[in-house]
Amino acid sequence: VAIPNSVTSIGSYAFYDCIGLTSVAIPNSVTSIEGHAFYNCLGLTSVAIPNSVTSIGMLAFFYCRGLTSIAIPNSVTSIGNQAFQGCSGLTTVNFNADSCASFSSNNVWNNDTNIVTVNIGNNVKGIPDYAFLGLRKLTSITIPNSVTNIGSSAFYECYGLTSVTNLNPVPQTITSIVFTNVPISSDTLYVPVGSLAAYQAADVWKDFGTILEIDTTPTPVGQTWYIGSPNTASVVATLIDSVLTISGTGAMANWVPGTAPWDSVRTSVKTVVIQSGVTSVGDLAFIGCIGLTSVEIPNSVTSIGIQAFQGCIGLTSVEIPNSVTLIESSAFRGCSSLTSINVESGNSRYSSENGVLYSKAKDTIAVYPGGKTGAFTIPNSVTSIGDGAFYSCRGLTSV
């Protein structure tokens, strides 16, 4: 349906129960979408809200379960009760409203929504009260440096959150209600370089379990570091664009927080390629590489160190070769998108089944990936559950 330019308002119940409606083009003349306007439009898969609409009424898109994404434009100043309730297909919200003073406390979104991505526009100055209340499958959020105010209960019950990136060098003044029922004491907060001390001293922000600095400047092309241990020159790391390649012979060094040589640009690392000859992945080697989506571990690596990949929220799967005989329990902690750890069948120490890491005999659960969801039945062969095996498994519903 293409709505004519003469229309300034889409009235209450205008398209109520139009289950055959698949798309609608709303012109820039429209300033309001009234309550129940697209209620139960089950077939609606596409709607573009123009940058003229100032209000979206209660239940306006209720049960439009064909929608997969929605963009809230800069012009919107109010969103009514349950405006997007029942939109079970909705996975992405692009929020660009910089003057949205009224967000319903009666849950604009669905508590059982499948929304996993929220993109907050760089123009947004304030996040309204209750803005993202109940988005339980949201695992990470980036707050742009333009945001100076975060409203009450903005992330209430977003208990799937494992990381928050706040790009404002000055911590916003907030109260604990912003993150009510979010276990921030086990979450990671990423902040701009030079602002760590300010966040460590700021109310609520200081309560995050881990606070790390990130560099938001563009990554220089082509950097090289010598990272071997005990012979520094035996292992070389080279970063070109977003690919970090580790090559040489022998073990990588171990690090403490903030000391890995690529630490200042770690958020730009998308791929790690460890070449044959390298025998270990060092402690905290790739901690906080939130953009990392792929890692290659060769059949020469024998150990994966403490917190080696902690907080790599973009990592979805890892292949463990036969050579690995030690994986520290915290190696993949906080990898909230990780659903599969697969071990080669010839490994003498570890095994895997359905993406879960076990001992070779399957009598110990070593790591249950943090991104797996639903119920899990522990096999009868298991006699021990390893240290931190189910750490921060927010999507696990029953065991």
C-alpha positions in Angstrom: 0.0 0.0 0.0 1.3 3.5 -0.9 -0.4 6.1 1.3 -0.9 9.4 -0.6 0.9 12.6 0.3 -2.3 14.3 1.4 -2.5 12.1 4.5 -1.2 13.6 7.7 -2.3 10.9 10.2 -2.9 7.2 10.1 -6.0 6.8 12.3 -6.8 4.4 15.0 -7.6 0.9 13.6 -6.9 2.1 10.1 -5.4 -1.2 8.9 -6.7 -3.3 11.8 -6.5 -7.0 11.1 -5.3 -6.6 7.5 -3.5 -9.9 7.5 -2.8 -9.8 3.8 -0.9 -6.4 3.9 2.8 -7.1 3.2 4.3 -3.6 2.9 3.3 0.0 3.4 4.9 3.2 2.1 4.3 6.1 4.5 4.9 9.6 3.0 6.6 12.5 4.8 3.3 14.2 5.2 2.3 11.8 8.0 3.0 13.1 11.5 1.2 10.5 13.6 0.5 6.8 13.6 -2.5 6.3 16.0 -3.2 3.5 18.3 -4.0 0.0 16.8 -3.2 1.4 13.3 -1.6 -1.8 12.1 -2.9 -4.1 14.8 -2.6 -7.8 13.8 -1.2 -7.2 10.3 0.4 -10.6 10.4 1.8 -10.4 6.9 3.4 -7.0 7.2 7.1 -7.5 6.5 8.2 -4.0 5.6 7.4 -0.5 6.9 9.5 2.6 6.8 8.5 5.3 9.3 9.5 8.7 7.8 11.3 11.4 9.6 8.0 13.4 10.0 6.2 11.1 12.4 6.3 12.4 15.9 4.1 9.9 17.7 3.5 6.2 17.5 0.3 5.2 19.4 -0.4 2.3 21.7 -0.5 -1.1 20.1 0.2 0.5 16.8 2.1 -2.5 15.4 0.8 -5.1 17.8 1.3 -8.6 16.5 3.0 -7.6 13.3 5.1 -10.7 13.6 6.4 -10.5 10.0 8.5 -7.4 10.8 12.2 -8.2 11.2 13.5 -4.7 11.7 12.2 -1.3 12.6 13.8 2.2 12.5 12.6 4.8 14.9 13.4 8.2 13.2 14.8 11.3 14.7 11.4 13.0 14.6 9.6 10.6 17.1 8.9 12.1 20.5 6.5 9.5 21.9 5.8 5.8 21.7 2.7 4.4 23.3 1.9 1.3 25.3 2.9 -2.0 23.8 3.4 -0.4 20.4 5.5 -3.3 19.1 4.2 -6.1 21.4 3.8 -9.5 19.8 6.3 -8.7 17.0 8.0 -12.0 17.4 10.0 -11.7 14.2 11.6 -8.4 15.1 15.3 -8.9 15.6 16.8 -5.4 15.0 15.8 -1.9 16.2 17.5 1.2 14.8 16.9 3.9 17.3 17.5 7.5 16.0 15.1 9.6 18.0 17.1 12.2 19.8 14.1 14.0 21.4 11.9 11.1 22.5 10.7 12.2 25.9 7.8 9.8 26.2 8.4 6.0 26.1 5.6 3.9 27.6 6.4 2.2 30.9 4.0 -0.5 29.8 6.6 -2.3 27.7 6.8 -1.0 24.1 8.5 -4.2 23.2 7.6 -7.8 23.9 9.2 -9.5 26.9 9.7 -12.6 24.8 11.0 -10.7 21.8 13.7 -12.0 19.6 15.4 -8.6 19.4 19.1 -9.2 19.5 20.4 -5.9 18.0 19.8 -2.3 19.0 21.6 0.4 17.1 21.5 3.8 18.8 22.2 6.6 16.3 25.1 9.0 16.7 22.7 11.9 16.9 20.9 10.6 20.0 21.5 12.8 23.0 19.3 10.9 25.5 18.0 7.4 26.0 14.4 7.7 27.3 13.0 6.1 30.4 12.0 2.4 29.7 13.5 2.6 26.2 14.6 -1.0 25.9 12.8 -2.5 28.9 12.5 -6.3 28.6 14.8 -6.9 25.7 16.0 -10.2 27.3 17.9 -11.5 24.3 20.0 -8.4 23.8 23.6 -9.4 24.7 25.4 -6.2 23.9 24.7 -2.5 23.4 26.8 0.5 22.3 26.0 3.9 23.7 27.4 6.6 21.3 29.4 9.5 22.7 26.5 11.9 21.9 24.4 10.4 24.7 24.6 12.6 27.8 21.4 11.3 29.6 20.2 7.7 30.2 16.6 7.5 31.6 15.2 5.5 34.4 14.8 1.7 33.7 16.3 2.2 30.2 17.7 -1.3 30.2 15.4 -2.8 32.8 15.4 -6.7 32.7 17.8 -6.8 29.8 19.3 -9.7 31.7 21.0 -11.2 28.6 23.4 -8.3 28.4 27.0 -9.3 28.9 28.7 -6.2 27.6 28.1 -2.5 27.3 30.2 -0.1 25.3 29.9 3.5 26.4 31.7 5.8 24.0 31.2 9.0 26.1 34.5 9.8 27.9 32.4 11.4 30.6 30.3 8.9 32.5 26.6 9.7 32.5 25.0 10.2 35.9 22.7 7.3 36.4 21.1 5.3 39.2 21.0 1.5 39.6 17.5 1.3 38.3 18.8 1.9 34.8 20.1 -1.7 34.8 17.6 -3.3 37.1 17.8 -7.1 37.0 20.9 -6.9 34.8 23.8 -8.8 36.4 26.3 -6.1 35.7 28.7 -7.4 38.3 29.6 -10.2 35.8 29.4 -8.0 32.7 32.1 -6.1 30.8 32.0 -2.4 30.3 34.1 -0.9 27.5 35.0 2.8 27.7 37.1 5.3 25.7 40.9 5.4 26.3 41.7 7.8 29.1 38.3 7.5 30.9 38.9 4.3 32.9 39.5 6.1 36.2 36.3 8.2 35.7 34.2 5.1 35.2 35.8 3.2 38.0 34.7 6.1 40.3 31.2 6.7 38.9 28.1 5.4 40.6 26.7 2.2 38.9 29.3 2.2 36.2 31.9 1.2 38.8 29.8 -1.9 39.6 30.5 -3.7 36.3 32.6 -6.8 36.8 35.2 -5.8 34.3 35.9 -2.3 32.9 38.3 -2.1 29.8 39.4 0.8 27.7 39.0 0.8 23.9 40.6 3.0 21.3 38.0 4.4 18.8 40.5 5.8 16.4 41.0 4.2 13.0 43.3 1.2 12.9 46.7 1.9 11.3 47.4 -0.4 8.4 50.3 -2.8 9.1 51.6 -3.2 12.6 54.0 -5.8 13.9 54.9 -6.9 17.4 57.3 -9.6 18.8 55.4 -11.6 21.4 57.2 -14.9 22.0 58.1 -16.4 25.3 60.8 -16.8 26.5 62.4 -15.7 23.2 60.5 -12.5 22.3 61.5 -12.7 18.6 60.3 -16.3 18.2 56.6 -15.4 17.7 55.4 -12.4 15.6 52.0 -10.7 15.5 51.0 -8.7 12.5 47.9 -6.6 12.2 46.8 -5.7 8.7 43.4 -4.1 8.4 41.3 -6.2 10.7 43.3 -9.5 10.5 45.7 -10.3 13.3 48.2 -13.1 12.2 50.3 -14.9 14.8 53.3 -16.7 13.3 56.6 -18.2 14.3 57.8 -21.1 16.6 57.1 -21.6 20.2 54.8 -20.1 22.9 53.1 -16.7 23.0 53.7 -14.5 26.0 51.1 -14.2 28.8 49.6 -10.8 29.6 47.8 -9.0 32.4 44.9 -6.6 31.7 45.8 -3.8 29.3 49.3 -5.1 28.3 48.7 -7.1 25.1 50.5 -5.0 22.4 47.3 -4.7 20.3 45.2 -3.8 23.3 44.6 -0.2 22.1 43.1 -1.4 18.8 41.6 -4.7 19.9 38.1 -3.8 19.0 39.0 -3.5 15.4 40.4 -7.1 15.2 37.8 -9.2 13.3 39.9 -12.3 12.4 42.8 -14.1 14.3 44.9 -16.5 12.3 47.4 -18.5 14.3 49.9 -20.2 12.1 51.4 -23.7 12.5 54.4 -23.6 14.8 52.9 -21.5 17.5 52.4 -23.6 20.6 50.2 -21.6 22.9 47.5 -18.9 23.1 48.7 -16.6 25.9 46.7 -15.5 29.0 44.4 -12.5 28.1 45.7 -12.6 24.5 42.4 -11.5 22.9 40.3 -10.4 25.8 37.8 -7.7 24.8 38.2 -8.2 21.1 34.5 -7.5 20.7 34.7 -7.5 16.9 36.3 -10.9 16.6 34.2 -13.3 14.6 36.7 -15.9 13.4 39.8 -17.6 14.9 42.0 -20.3 13.4 43.9 -22.5 15.8 46.5 -24.8 14.2 47.5 -28.4 15.2 50.6 -27.1 16.9 48.9 -25.2 19.8 48.8 -27.2 23.0 47.3 -24.7 25.4 44.7 -21.9 25.5 45.4 -19.5 28.4 43.4 -17.8 31.1 40.8 -15.4 29.7 42.4 -15.8 26.3 39.1 -15.0 24.5 37.1 -13.5 27.3 34.5 -11.0 26.2 34.8 -11.8 22.5 31.1 -11.3 22.0 31.2 -11.7 18.2 32.7 -15.2 18.3 30.1 -17.9 17.4 32.2 -21.0 17.0 35.7 -22.4 17.8 37.5 -25.4 16.4 39.9 -27.1 18.8 42.6 -29.2 17.1 44.0 -32.6 18.3 47.1 -30.9 19.7 45.4 -28.9 22.5 45.7 -30.5 25.9 44.9 -27.5 28.2 42.0 -25.1 27.9 41.7 -22.8 31.0 38.2 -22.7 32.3 38.0 -18.9 31.8 39.3 -19.0 28.2 35.9 -18.4 26.6 34.2 -16.6 29.5 31.7 -13.9 28.4 31.6 -15.0 24.8 27.9 -14.4 24.7 27.4 -15.4 21.0 29.5 -18.6 21.2 27.2 -21.6 20.5 29.7 -24.2 19.4 33.1 -25.5 20.6 34.1 -28.4 18.3 37.0 -30.7 19.1 38.8 -32.9 16.5 38.1 -36.6 17.2 41.8 -37.4 17.7 42.3 -35.1 20.7 43.6 -37.0 23.7 42.3 -34.6 26.4 39.0 -33.2 25.2 35.9 -34.1 23.2 32.7 -32.3 22.2 29.1 -33.0 21.6 26.5 -30.6 20.2 29.0 -27.8 20.7 29.6 -28.5 24.4 33.2 -29.1 25.6 33.9 -32.2 27.6 36.8 -34.2 28.9 37.9 -37.0 26.5 35.9 -39.6 28.4 32.9 -37.2 28.6 32.9 -37.5 32.4 33.5 -33.8 32.9 31.7 -30.8 31.4 34.5 -28.3 30.8 32.7 -25.4 29.0 29.1 -24.9 28.1 29.1 -22.1 25.4 27.7 -18.8 26.6 25.5 -18.3 23.5 23.6 -21.5 23.6 19.9 -21.2 24.5 17.2 -23.5 25.8 17.3 -26.6 28.0 20.3 -28.9 28.5 20.4 -32.5 29.7 23.6 -33.5 31.3 24.7 -36.9 29.9 24.8 -39.9 32.3 28.5 -40.3 31.7 29.2 -37.0 33.5 30.6 -37.2 37.1 31.9 -33.7 37.4 31.0 -30.2 36.3 34.1 -28.1 35.8 34.9 -24.7 37.3 32.9 -22.0 35.7 31.4 -24.5 33.2 28.1 -22.7 32.9 29.4 -19.2 33.7 27.1 -16.4 32.4 25.0 -18.8 30.3 22.1 -16.3 30.2 20.1 -18.3 27.6 20.1 -21.5 29.5 16.6 -22.2 30.7 16.9 -25.5 32.5 19.4 -28.2 33.3 
